[in-house]
Amino acid sequence: MVHIGYQDTKARILNIKKSLKMKSPNCGHWNRVPVNKIFIEQPSSERKVKVLIPMYEPSEVVKCKKCGKIIAEPKQLIGIRKKK
Ligand SMILES: [Zn+2]
């Protein structure tokens, strides 16, 4: 999973509410995070082609239930990158 800067992107928010499981980087506990699915426009080498990348925006601040550390917040997008 990768966090990217929200300000650098053009995001299209769809009203798709989902929940993701995220592992606490601090203690390893798995937490459920409510998210909205959005699409990010990525600049492409070919100008006429728009590349949309699906990402997830947490809809609220989520703290780990075990250690209390913040693991997700609305301005930090969650992306799932496939290995090439
Ligand atoms: Zn934790």
PDB file of the backbone (N, CA, C, O) and the ligand in Angstrom, with CONECT records:
HET     ZN  A 101       1
ATOM      1  N   MET A   1       0.833  -1.194   0.000  1.00  0.00           N
ATOM      2  CA  MET A   1       0.000   0.000   0.000  1.00  0.00           C
ATOM      3  C   MET A   1       0.871   1.248   0.000  1.00  0.00           C
ATOM      4  O   MET A   1       1.937   1.275   0.615  1.00  0.00           O
ATOM      5  N   VAL A   2       0.403   2.287  -0.701  1.00  0.00           N
ATOM      6  CA  VAL A   2       1.197   3.495  -0.858  1.00  0.00           C
ATOM      7  C   VAL A   2       0.341   4.706  -0.496  1.00  0.00           C
ATOM      8  O   VAL A   2      -0.816   4.799  -0.904  1.00  0.00           O
ATOM      9  N   HIS A   3       0.906   5.619   0.259  1.00  0.00           N
ATOM     10  CA  HIS A   3       0.208   6.870   0.531  1.00  0.00           C
ATOM     11  C   HIS A   3       0.733   7.942  -0.404  1.00  0.00           C
ATOM     12  O   HIS A   3       1.947   8.088  -0.553  1.00  0.00           O
ATOM     13  N   ILE A   4      -0.157   8.697  -1.036  1.00  0.00           N
ATOM     14  CA  ILE A   4       0.299   9.782  -1.900  1.00  0.00           C
ATOM     15  C   ILE A   4      -0.322  11.092  -1.463  1.00  0.00           C
ATOM     16  O   ILE A   4      -1.328  11.102  -0.753  1.00  0.00           O
ATOM     17  N   GLY A   5       0.270  12.192  -1.884  1.00  0.00           N
ATOM     18  CA  GLY A   5      -0.215  13.508  -1.501  1.00  0.00           C
ATOM     19  C   GLY A   5      -1.524  13.844  -2.178  1.00  0.00           C
ATOM     20  O   GLY A   5      -1.648  13.703  -3.394  1.00  0.00           O
ATOM     21  N   TYR A   6      -2.488  14.281  -1.419  1.00  0.00           N
ATOM     22  CA  TYR A   6      -3.820  14.565  -1.950  1.00  0.00           C
ATOM     23  C   TYR A   6      -3.799  15.801  -2.847  1.00  0.00           C
ATOM     24  O   TYR A   6      -4.540  15.871  -3.827  1.00  0.00           O
ATOM     25  N   GLN A   7      -2.954  16.772  -2.516  1.00  0.00           N
ATOM     26  CA  GLN A   7      -2.947  18.048  -3.229  1.00  0.00           C
ATOM     27  C   GLN A   7      -2.444  17.910  -4.663  1.00  0.00           C
ATOM     28  O   GLN A   7      -2.790  18.720  -5.522  1.00  0.00           O
ATOM     29  N   ASP A   8      -1.646  16.910  -4.920  1.00  0.00           N
ATOM     30  CA  ASP A   8      -1.011  16.773  -6.226  1.00  0.00           C
ATOM     31  C   ASP A   8      -1.905  16.113  -7.257  1.00  0.00           C
ATOM     32  O   ASP A   8      -1.499  15.915  -8.402  1.00  0.00           O
ATOM     33  N   THR A   9      -3.085  15.782  -6.866  1.00  0.00           N
ATOM     34  CA  THR A   9      -3.864  14.922  -7.750  1.00  0.00           C
ATOM     35  C   THR A   9      -5.190  15.548  -8.117  1.00  0.00           C
ATOM     36  O   THR A   9      -5.723  16.385  -7.389  1.00  0.00           O
ATOM     37  N   LYS A  10      -5.710  15.138  -9.239  1.00  0.00           N
ATOM     38  CA  LYS A  10      -7.086  15.463  -9.584  1.00  0.00           C
ATOM     39  C   LYS A  10      -7.920  14.229  -9.283  1.00  0.00           C
ATOM     40  O   LYS A  10      -7.792  13.188  -9.928  1.00  0.00           O
ATOM     41  N   ALA A  11      -8.754  14.376  -8.313  1.00  0.00           N
ATOM     42  CA  ALA A  11      -9.482  13.196  -7.886  1.00  0.00           C
ATOM     43  C   ALA A  11     -10.944  13.278  -8.298  1.00  0.00           C
ATOM     44  O   ALA A  11     -11.558  14.344  -8.261  1.00  0.00           O
ATOM     45  N   ARG A  12     -11.476  12.163  -8.679  1.00  0.00           N
ATOM     46  CA  ARG A  12     -12.904  12.072  -8.946  1.00  0.00           C
ATOM     47  C   ARG A  12     -13.492  11.140  -7.910  1.00  0.00           C
ATOM     48  O   ARG A  12     -13.162   9.956  -7.847  1.00  0.00           O
ATOM     49  N   ILE A  13     -14.352  11.690  -7.117  1.00  0.00           N
ATOM     50  CA  ILE A  13     -14.895  10.880  -6.037  1.00  0.00           C
ATOM     51  C   ILE A  13     -16.208  10.243  -6.472  1.00  0.00           C
ATOM     52  O   ILE A  13     -17.133  10.922  -6.918  1.00  0.00           O
ATOM     53  N   LEU A  14     -16.263   8.981  -6.337  1.00  0.00           N
ATOM     54  CA  LEU A  14     -17.506   8.265  -6.580  1.00  0.00           C
ATOM     55  C   LEU A  14     -18.098   7.897  -5.234  1.00  0.00           C
ATOM     56  O   LEU A  14     -17.382   7.718  -4.248  1.00  0.00           O
ATOM     57  N   ASN A  15     -19.395   7.789  -5.209  1.00  0.00           N
ATOM     58  CA  ASN A  15     -20.007   7.411  -3.940  1.00  0.00           C
ATOM     59  C   ASN A  15     -20.033   5.910  -3.752  1.00  0.00           C
ATOM     60  O   ASN A  15     -21.091   5.300  -3.597  1.00  0.00           O
ATOM     61  N   ILE A  16     -18.872   5.341  -3.768  1.00  0.00           N
ATOM     62  CA  ILE A  16     -18.786   3.908  -3.517  1.00  0.00           C
ATOM     63  C   ILE A  16     -18.170   3.745  -2.137  1.00  0.00           C
ATOM     64  O   ILE A  16     -16.979   3.985  -1.939  1.00  0.00           O
ATOM     65  N   LYS A  17     -18.981   3.343  -1.208  1.00  0.00           N
ATOM     66  CA  LYS A  17     -18.450   3.169   0.135  1.00  0.00           C
ATOM     67  C   LYS A  17     -18.055   1.720   0.345  1.00  0.00           C
ATOM     68  O   LYS A  17     -18.816   0.784   0.101  1.00  0.00           O
ATOM     69  N   LYS A  18     -16.840   1.589   0.806  1.00  0.00           N
ATOM     70  CA  LYS A  18     -16.332   0.250   1.043  1.00  0.00           C
ATOM     71  C   LYS A  18     -15.621   0.258   2.385  1.00  0.00           C
ATOM     72  O   LYS A  18     -15.523   1.294   3.042  1.00  0.00           O
ATOM     73  N   SER A  19     -15.136  -0.883   2.777  1.00  0.00           N
ATOM     74  CA  SER A  19     -14.227  -0.858   3.908  1.00  0.00           C
ATOM     75  C   SER A  19     -13.026  -1.732   3.589  1.00  0.00           C
ATOM     76  O   SER A  19     -13.138  -2.808   3.002  1.00  0.00           O
ATOM     77  N   LEU A  20     -11.886  -1.228   3.997  1.00  0.00           N
ATOM     78  CA  LEU A  20     -10.632  -1.924   3.759  1.00  0.00           C
ATOM     79  C   LEU A  20     -10.070  -2.391   5.079  1.00  0.00           C
ATOM     80  O   LEU A  20     -10.320  -1.802   6.131  1.00  0.00           O
ATOM     81  N   LYS A  21      -9.308  -3.462   5.000  1.00  0.00           N
ATOM     82  CA  LYS A  21      -8.570  -3.866   6.193  1.00  0.00           C
ATOM     83  C   LYS A  21      -7.156  -3.333   6.085  1.00  0.00           C
ATOM     84  O   LYS A  21      -6.473  -3.567   5.089  1.00  0.00           O
ATOM     85  N   MET A  22      -6.717  -2.622   7.102  1.00  0.00           N
ATOM     86  CA  MET A  22      -5.361  -2.093   7.106  1.00  0.00           C
ATOM     87  C   MET A  22      -4.629  -2.549   8.351  1.00  0.00           C
ATOM     88  O   MET A  22      -5.175  -2.594   9.454  1.00  0.00           O
ATOM     89  N   LYS A  23      -3.379  -2.884   8.128  1.00  0.00           N
ATOM     90  CA  LYS A  23      -2.553  -3.375   9.220  1.00  0.00           C
ATOM     91  C   LYS A  23      -1.888  -2.194   9.916  1.00  0.00           C
ATOM     92  O   LYS A  23      -1.328  -1.320   9.253  1.00  0.00           O
ATOM     93  N   SER A  24      -1.943  -2.158  11.214  1.00  0.00           N
ATOM     94  CA  SER A  24      -1.242  -1.121  11.964  1.00  0.00           C
ATOM     95  C   SER A  24       0.261  -1.289  11.782  1.00  0.00           C
ATOM     96  O   SER A  24       0.806  -2.357  12.061  1.00  0.00           O
ATOM     97  N   PRO A  25       0.942  -0.221  11.309  1.00  0.00           N
ATOM     98  CA  PRO A  25       2.399  -0.334  11.123  1.00  0.00           C
ATOM     99  C   PRO A  25       3.116  -0.432  12.466  1.00  0.00           C
ATOM    100  O   PRO A  25       4.279  -0.830  12.534  1.00  0.00           O
ATOM    101  N   ASN A  26       2.423  -0.073  13.507  1.00  0.00           N
ATOM    102  CA  ASN A  26       3.034  -0.041  14.833  1.00  0.00           C
ATOM    103  C   ASN A  26       2.998  -1.400  15.531  1.00  0.00           C
ATOM    104  O   ASN A  26       4.007  -1.863  16.063  1.00  0.00           O
ATOM    105  N   CYS A  27       1.815  -2.035  15.520  1.00  0.00           N
ATOM    106  CA  CYS A  27       1.691  -3.265  16.298  1.00  0.00           C
ATOM    107  C   CYS A  27       1.232  -4.466  15.462  1.00  0.00           C
ATOM    108  O   CYS A  27       1.222  -5.596  15.949  1.00  0.00           O
ATOM    109  N   GLY A  28       0.851  -4.217  14.199  1.00  0.00           N
ATOM    110  CA  GLY A  28       0.470  -5.337  13.345  1.00  0.00           C
ATOM    111  C   GLY A  28      -0.988  -5.754  13.449  1.00  0.00           C
ATOM    112  O   GLY A  28      -1.401  -6.721  12.809  1.00  0.00           O
ATOM    113  N   HIS A  29      -1.773  -5.039  14.248  1.00  0.00           N
ATOM    114  CA  HIS A  29      -3.189  -5.363  14.396  1.00  0.00           C
ATOM    115  C   HIS A  29      -3.962  -4.932  13.152  1.00  0.00           C
ATOM    116  O   HIS A  29      -3.724  -3.846  12.624  1.00  0.00           O
ATOM    117  N   TRP A  30      -4.883  -5.769  12.681  1.00  0.00           N
ATOM    118  CA  TRP A  30      -5.691  -5.430  11.498  1.00  0.00           C
ATOM    119  C   TRP A  30      -6.924  -4.652  11.906  1.00  0.00           C
ATOM    120  O   TRP A  30      -7.670  -5.069  12.792  1.00  0.00           O
ATOM    121  N   ASN A  31      -7.136  -3.515  11.250  1.00  0.00           N
ATOM    122  CA  ASN A  31      -8.278  -2.659  11.553  1.00  0.00           C
ATOM    123  C   ASN A  31      -9.126  -2.461  10.306  1.00  0.00           C
ATOM    124  O   ASN A  31      -8.625  -2.509   9.182  1.00  0.00           O
ATOM    125  N   ARG A  32     -10.410  -2.240  10.520  1.00  0.00           N
ATOM    126  CA  ARG A  32     -11.318  -1.976   9.413  1.00  0.00           C
ATOM    127  C   ARG A  32     -11.406  -0.468   9.192  1.00  0.00           C
ATOM    128  O   ARG A  32     -11.656   0.284  10.135  1.00  0.00           O
ATOM    129  N   VAL A  33     -11.204  -0.024   7.954  1.00  0.00           N
ATOM    130  CA  VAL A  33     -11.207   1.405   7.635  1.00  0.00           C
ATOM    131  C   VAL A  33     -12.309   1.696   6.619  1.00  0.00           C
ATOM    132  O   VAL A  33     -12.282   1.147   5.518  1.00  0.00           O
ATOM    133  N   PRO A  34     -13.289   2.559   6.968  1.00  0.00           N
ATOM    134  CA  PRO A  34     -14.315   2.937   5.984  1.00  0.00           C
ATOM    135  C   PRO A  34     -13.736   3.887   4.946  1.00  0.00           C
ATOM    136  O   PRO A  34     -13.095   4.875   5.305  1.00  0.00           O
ATOM    137  N   VAL A  35     -13.951   3.607   3.670  1.00  0.00           N
ATOM    138  CA  VAL A  35     -13.340   4.411   2.606  1.00  0.00           C
ATOM    139  C   VAL A  35     -14.342   4.721   1.492  1.00  0.00           C
ATOM    140  O   VAL A  35     -15.355   4.039   1.341  1.00  0.00           O
ATOM    141  N   ASN A  36     -14.041   5.752   0.727  1.00  0.00           N
ATOM    142  CA  ASN A  36     -14.719   6.016  -0.541  1.00  0.00           C
ATOM    143  C   ASN A  36     -13.763   5.654  -1.661  1.00  0.00           C
ATOM    144  O   ASN A  36     -12.570   5.948  -1.596  1.00  0.00           O
ATOM    145  N   LYS A  37     -14.295   5.018  -2.678  1.00  0.00           N
ATOM    146  CA  LYS A  37     -13.448   4.712  -3.818  1.00  0.00           C
ATOM    147  C   LYS A  37     -13.397   5.921  -4.742  1.00  0.00           C
ATOM    148  O   LYS A  37     -14.439   6.477  -5.088  1.00  0.00           O
ATOM    149  N   ILE A  38     -12.216   6.330  -5.142  1.00  0.00           N
ATOM    150  CA  ILE A  38     -12.075   7.475  -6.039  1.00  0.00           C
ATOM    151  C   ILE A  38     -11.127   7.114  -7.173  1.00  0.00           C
ATOM    152  O   ILE A  38     -10.412   6.113  -7.125  1.00  0.00           O
ATOM    153  N   PHE A  39     -11.147   7.959  -8.189  1.00  0.00           N
ATOM    154  CA  PHE A  39     -10.231   7.737  -9.302  1.00  0.00           C
ATOM    155  C   PHE A  39      -9.333   8.950  -9.481  1.00  0.00           C
ATOM    156  O   PHE A  39      -9.799  10.089  -9.478  1.00  0.00           O
ATOM    157  N   ILE A  40      -8.055   8.696  -9.634  1.00  0.00           N
ATOM    158  CA  ILE A  40      -7.052   9.745  -9.791  1.00  0.00           C
ATOM    159  C   ILE A  40      -6.628   9.788 -11.255  1.00  0.00           C
ATOM    160  O   ILE A  40      -6.333   8.763 -11.870  1.00  0.00           O
ATOM    161  N   GLU A  41      -6.605  11.010 -11.796  1.00  0.00           N
ATOM    162  CA  GLU A  41      -6.088  11.161 -13.156  1.00  0.00           C
ATOM    163  C   GLU A  41      -4.575  11.223 -13.116  1.00  0.00           C
ATOM    164  O   GLU A  41      -3.987  12.045 -12.413  1.00  0.00           O
ATOM    165  N   GLN A  42      -3.965  10.354 -13.869  1.00  0.00           N
ATOM    166  CA  GLN A  42      -2.506  10.387 -13.921  1.00  0.00           C
ATOM    167  C   GLN A  42      -2.070  10.872 -15.293  1.00  0.00           C
ATOM    168  O   GLN A  42      -2.580  10.412 -16.315  1.00  0.00           O
ATOM    169  N   PRO A  43      -1.111  11.817 -15.311  1.00  0.00           N
ATOM    170  CA  PRO A  43      -0.615  12.280 -16.599  1.00  0.00           C
ATOM    171  C   PRO A  43      -0.001  11.137 -17.388  1.00  0.00           C
ATOM    172  O   PRO A  43       0.751  10.319 -16.858  1.00  0.00           O
ATOM    173  N   SER A  44      -0.334  11.107 -18.640  1.00  0.00           N
ATOM    174  CA  SER A  44       0.153  10.028 -19.484  1.00  0.00           C
ATOM    175  C   SER A  44       1.075  10.600 -20.558  1.00  0.00           C
ATOM    176  O   SER A  44       0.983  11.779 -20.900  1.00  0.00           O
ATOM    177  N   SER A  45       1.944   9.776 -21.075  1.00  0.00           N
ATOM    178  CA  SER A  45       2.850  10.239 -22.123  1.00  0.00           C
ATOM    179  C   SER A  45       2.079  10.551 -23.405  1.00  0.00           C
ATOM    180  O   SER A  45       2.486  11.400 -24.198  1.00  0.00           O
ATOM    181  N   GLU A  46       0.979   9.862 -23.591  1.00  0.00           N
ATOM    182  CA  GLU A  46       0.116  10.175 -24.717  1.00  0.00           C
ATOM    183  C   GLU A  46      -0.972  11.125 -24.242  1.00  0.00           C
ATOM    184  O   GLU A  46      -1.759  10.800 -23.352  1.00  0.00           O
ATOM    185  N   ARG A  47      -1.000  12.300 -24.849  1.00  0.00           N
ATOM    186  CA  ARG A  47      -1.857  13.365 -24.324  1.00  0.00           C
ATOM    187  C   ARG A  47      -3.339  13.047 -24.388  1.00  0.00           C
ATOM    188  O   ARG A  47      -4.108  13.486 -23.533  1.00  0.00           O
ATOM    189  N   LYS A  48      -3.736  12.303 -25.374  1.00  0.00           N
ATOM    190  CA  LYS A  48      -5.173  12.066 -25.517  1.00  0.00           C
ATOM    191  C   LYS A  48      -5.687  10.938 -24.626  1.00  0.00           C
ATOM    192  O   LYS A  48      -6.891  10.715 -24.502  1.00  0.00           O
ATOM    193  N   VAL A  49      -4.750  10.246 -24.021  1.00  0.00           N
ATOM    194  CA  VAL A  49      -5.161   9.118 -23.194  1.00  0.00           C
ATOM    195  C   VAL A  49      -5.155   9.530 -21.723  1.00  0.00           C
ATOM    196  O   VAL A  49      -4.135   9.965 -21.187  1.00  0.00           O
ATOM    197  N   LYS A  50      -6.293   9.385 -21.097  1.00  0.00           N
ATOM    198  CA  LYS A  50      -6.353   9.650 -19.659  1.00  0.00           C
ATOM    199  C   LYS A  50      -6.288   8.334 -18.907  1.00  0.00           C
ATOM    200  O   LYS A  50      -7.024   7.383 -19.170  1.00  0.00           O
ATOM    201  N   VAL A  51      -5.369   8.332 -17.960  1.00  0.00           N
ATOM    202  CA  VAL A  51      -5.215   7.131 -17.155  1.00  0.00           C
ATOM    203  C   VAL A  51      -5.848   7.388 -15.801  1.00  0.00           C
ATOM    204  O   VAL A  51      -5.458   8.308 -15.083  1.00  0.00           O
ATOM    205  N   LEU A  52      -6.814   6.576 -15.465  1.00  0.00           N
ATOM    206  CA  LEU A  52      -7.471   6.720 -14.165  1.00  0.00           C
ATOM    207  C   LEU A  52      -7.043   5.578 -13.250  1.00  0.00           C
ATOM    208  O   LEU A  52      -7.125   4.397 -13.588  1.00  0.00           O
ATOM    209  N   ILE A  53      -6.590   5.989 -12.094  1.00  0.00           N
ATOM    210  CA  ILE A  53      -6.107   4.988 -11.146  1.00  0.00           C
ATOM    211  C   ILE A  53      -7.077   4.922  -9.961  1.00  0.00           C
ATOM    212  O   ILE A  53      -7.335   5.940  -9.319  1.00  0.00           O
ATOM    213  N   PRO A  54      -7.603   3.760  -9.674  1.00  0.00           N
ATOM    214  CA  PRO A  54      -8.506   3.652  -8.521  1.00  0.00           C
ATOM    215  C   PRO A  54      -7.733   3.734  -7.205  1.00  0.00           C
ATOM    216  O   PRO A  54      -6.710   3.074  -7.020  1.00  0.00           O
ATOM    217  N   MET A  55      -8.254   4.564  -6.296  1.00  0.00           N
ATOM    218  CA  MET A  55      -7.647   4.658  -4.974  1.00  0.00           C
ATOM    219  C   MET A  55      -8.753   4.766  -3.942  1.00  0.00           C
ATOM    220  O   MET A  55      -9.932   4.884  -4.278  1.00  0.00           O
ATOM    221  N   TYR A  56      -8.362   4.724  -2.709  1.00  0.00           N
ATOM    222  CA  TYR A  56      -9.356   4.779  -1.640  1.00  0.00           C
ATOM    223  C   TYR A  56      -9.071   5.938  -0.712  1.00  0.00           C
ATOM    224  O   TYR A  56      -7.931   6.152  -0.297  1.00  0.00           O
ATOM    225  N   GLU A  57     -10.132   6.700  -0.383  1.00  0.00           N
ATOM    226  CA  GLU A  57      -9.993   7.801   0.559  1.00  0.00           C
ATOM    227  C   GLU A  57     -10.712   7.445   1.853  1.00  0.00           C
ATOM    228  O   GLU A  57     -11.922   7.215   1.850  1.00  0.00           O
ATOM    229  N   PRO A  58      -9.980   7.399   2.949  1.00  0.00           N
ATOM    230  CA  PRO A  58     -10.635   7.105   4.230  1.00  0.00           C
ATOM    231  C   PRO A  58     -11.689   8.176   4.532  1.00  0.00           C
ATOM    232  O   PRO A  58     -11.416   9.364   4.361  1.00  0.00           O
ATOM    233  N   SER A  59     -12.867   7.787   4.971  1.00  0.00           N
ATOM    234  CA  SER A  59     -13.922   8.756   5.231  1.00  0.00           C
ATOM    235  C   SER A  59     -13.863   9.298   6.661  1.00  0.00           C
ATOM    236  O   SER A  59     -14.609  10.216   7.003  1.00  0.00           O
ATOM    237  N   GLU A  60     -13.018   8.761   7.464  1.00  0.00           N
ATOM    238  CA  GLU A  60     -12.843   9.303   8.816  1.00  0.00           C
ATOM    239  C   GLU A  60     -11.457   8.912   9.336  1.00  0.00           C
ATOM    240  O   GLU A  60     -10.796   8.029   8.790  1.00  0.00           O
ATOM    241  N   VAL A  61     -11.038   9.591  10.402  1.00  0.00           N
ATOM    242  CA  VAL A  61      -9.774   9.231  11.028  1.00  0.00           C
ATOM    243  C   VAL A  61      -9.952   7.905  11.764  1.00  0.00           C
ATOM    244  O   VAL A  61     -10.864   7.742  12.575  1.00  0.00           O
ATOM    245  N   VAL A  62      -9.075   6.981  11.467  1.00  0.00           N
ATOM    246  CA  VAL A  62      -9.166   5.668  12.108  1.00  0.00           C
ATOM    247  C   VAL A  62      -7.917   5.420  12.935  1.00  0.00           C
ATOM    248  O   VAL A  62      -6.790   5.505  12.448  1.00  0.00           O
ATOM    249  N   LYS A  63      -8.156   5.109  14.204  1.00  0.00           N
ATOM    250  CA  LYS A  63      -7.042   4.762  15.079  1.00  0.00           C
ATOM    251  C   LYS A  63      -7.027   3.262  15.305  1.00  0.00           C
ATOM    252  O   LYS A  63      -8.069   2.607  15.344  1.00  0.00           O
ATOM    253  N   CYS A  64      -5.834   2.740  15.451  1.00  0.00           N
ATOM    254  CA  CYS A  64      -5.696   1.321  15.734  1.00  0.00           C
ATOM    255  C   CYS A  64      -6.385   0.981  17.043  1.00  0.00           C
ATOM    256  O   CYS A  64      -6.186   1.649  18.058  1.00  0.00           O
ATOM    257  N   LYS A  65      -7.207  -0.076  17.007  1.00  0.00           N
ATOM    258  CA  LYS A  65      -7.945  -0.445  18.219  1.00  0.00           C
ATOM    259  C   LYS A  65      -7.042  -1.011  19.301  1.00  0.00           C
ATOM    260  O   LYS A  65      -7.405  -1.057  20.477  1.00  0.00           O
ATOM    261  N   LYS A  66      -5.874  -1.434  18.888  1.00  0.00           N
ATOM    262  CA  LYS A  66      -4.978  -2.055  19.861  1.00  0.00           C
ATOM    263  C   LYS A  66      -4.018  -1.050  20.493  1.00  0.00           C
ATOM    264  O   LYS A  66      -3.877  -1.006  21.715  1.00  0.00           O
ATOM    265  N   CYS A  67      -3.347  -0.230  19.647  1.00  0.00           N
ATOM    266  CA  CYS A  67      -2.311   0.656  20.184  1.00  0.00           C
ATOM    267  C   CYS A  67      -2.689   2.137  20.120  1.00  0.00           C
ATOM    268  O   CYS A  67      -1.982   2.974  20.682  1.00  0.00           O
ATOM    269  N   GLY A  68      -3.807   2.479  19.436  1.00  0.00           N
ATOM    270  CA  GLY A  68      -4.271   3.854  19.425  1.00  0.00           C
ATOM    271  C   GLY A  68      -3.597   4.761  18.413  1.00  0.00           C
ATOM    272  O   GLY A  68      -3.918   5.947  18.343  1.00  0.00           O
ATOM    273  N   LYS A  69      -2.670   4.231  17.628  1.00  0.00           N
ATOM    274  CA  LYS A  69      -1.993   5.047  16.639  1.00  0.00           C
ATOM    275  C   LYS A  69      -2.908   5.280  15.424  1.00  0.00           C
ATOM    276  O   LYS A  69      -3.634   4.380  15.003  1.00  0.00           O
ATOM    277  N   ILE A  70      -2.861   6.511  14.864  1.00  0.00           N
ATOM    278  CA  ILE A  70      -3.672   6.807  13.686  1.00  0.00           C
ATOM    279  C   ILE A  70      -3.116   6.051  12.488  1.00  0.00           C
ATOM    280  O   ILE A  70      -1.947   6.203  12.135  1.00  0.00           O
ATOM    281  N   ILE A  71      -3.956   5.240  11.870  1.00  0.00           N
ATOM    282  CA  ILE A  71      -3.479   4.482  10.708  1.00  0.00           C
ATOM    283  C   ILE A  71      -4.100   4.956   9.413  1.00  0.00           C
ATOM    284  O   ILE A  71      -3.609   4.608   8.339  1.00  0.00           O
ATOM    285  N   ALA A  72      -5.175   5.745   9.477  1.00  0.00           N
ATOM    286  CA  ALA A  72      -5.777   6.267   8.253  1.00  0.00           C
ATOM    287  C   ALA A  72      -6.472   7.574   8.568  1.00  0.00           C
ATOM    288  O   ALA A  72      -7.097   7.722   9.619  1.00  0.00           O
ATOM    289  N   GLU A  73      -6.357   8.540   7.632  1.00  0.00           N
ATOM    290  CA  GLU A  73      -7.100   9.780   7.781  1.00  0.00           C
ATOM    291  C   GLU A  73      -7.508  10.285   6.408  1.00  0.00           C
ATOM    292  O   GLU A  73      -6.889   9.941   5.401  1.00  0.00           O
ATOM    293  N   PRO A  74      -8.579  11.122   6.371  1.00  0.00           N
ATOM    294  CA  PRO A  74      -9.198  11.468   5.089  1.00  0.00           C
ATOM    295  C   PRO A  74      -8.275  12.064   4.029  1.00  0.00           C
ATOM    296  O   PRO A  74      -8.523  11.858   2.841  1.00  0.00           O
ATOM    297  N   LYS A  75      -7.226  12.790   4.402  1.00  0.00           N
ATOM    298  CA  LYS A  75      -6.399  13.404   3.365  1.00  0.00           C
ATOM    299  C   LYS A  75      -5.260  12.518   2.887  1.00  0.00           C
ATOM    300  O   LYS A  75      -4.457  12.925   2.049  1.00  0.00           O
ATOM    301  N   GLN A  76      -5.195  11.318   3.419  1.00  0.00           N
ATOM    302  CA  GLN A  76      -4.181  10.386   2.944  1.00  0.00           C
ATOM    303  C   GLN A  76      -4.844   9.278   2.147  1.00  0.00           C
ATOM    304  O   GLN A  76      -5.567   8.437   2.682  1.00  0.00           O
ATOM    305  N   LEU A  77      -4.574   9.307   0.861  1.00  0.00           N
ATOM    306  CA  LEU A  77      -5.195   8.303   0.002  1.00  0.00           C
ATOM    307  C   LEU A  77      -4.447   6.975   0.091  1.00  0.00           C
ATOM    308  O   LEU A  77      -3.236   6.919   0.301  1.00  0.00           O
ATOM    309  N   ILE A  78      -5.215   5.932  -0.076  1.00  0.00           N
ATOM    310  CA  ILE A  78      -4.630   4.595  -0.041  1.00  0.00           C
ATOM    311  C   ILE A  78      -4.679   4.021  -1.440  1.00  0.00           C
ATOM    312  O   ILE A  78      -5.743   3.921  -2.052  1.00  0.00           O
ATOM    313  N   GLY A  79      -3.525   3.647  -1.933  1.00  0.00           N
ATOM    314  CA  GLY A  79      -3.470   3.037  -3.251  1.00  0.00           C
ATOM    315  C   GLY A  79      -2.931   1.635  -3.147  1.00  0.00           C
ATOM    316  O   GLY A  79      -2.096   1.324  -2.297  1.00  0.00           O
ATOM    317  N   ILE A  80      -3.416   0.813  -4.014  1.00  0.00           N
ATOM    318  CA  ILE A  80      -2.890  -0.547  -4.045  1.00  0.00           C
ATOM    319  C   ILE A  80      -2.185  -0.722  -5.369  1.00  0.00           C
ATOM    320  O   ILE A  80      -2.819  -0.786  -6.422  1.00  0.00           O
ATOM    321  N   ARG A  81      -0.882  -0.800  -5.311  1.00  0.00           N
ATOM    322  CA  ARG A  81      -0.084  -0.873  -6.528  1.00  0.00           C
ATOM    323  C   ARG A  81       0.220  -2.304  -6.885  1.00  0.00           C
ATOM    324  O   ARG A  81       0.631  -3.109  -6.050  1.00  0.00           O
ATOM    325  N   LYS A  82       0.007  -2.596  -8.146  1.00  0.00           N
ATOM    326  CA  LYS A  82       0.352  -3.938  -8.589  1.00  0.00           C
ATOM    327  C   LYS A  82       1.819  -3.984  -8.983  1.00  0.00           C
ATOM    328  O   LYS A  82       2.359  -3.037  -9.556  1.00  0.00           O
ATOM    329  N   LYS A  83       2.437  -5.081  -8.670  1.00  0.00           N
ATOM    330  CA  LYS A  83       3.843  -5.252  -9.059  1.00  0.00           C
ATOM    331  C   LYS A  83       3.931  -5.514 -10.547  1.00  0.00           C
ATOM    332  O   LYS A  83       3.151  -6.273 -11.123  1.00  0.00           O
ATOM    333  N   LYS A  84       4.915  -4.852 -11.152  1.00  0.00           N
ATOM    334  CA  LYS A  84       5.065  -5.048 -12.598  1.00  0.00           C
ATOM    335  C   LYS A  84       6.112  -6.112 -12.878  1.00  0.00           C
ATOM    336  O   LYS A  84       6.382  -6.421 -14.038  1.00  0.00           O
TER     337      LYS A  84
HETATM  338 ZN    ZN A 101      -1.644  -0.817  16.384  1.00  0.00          ZN2+
END
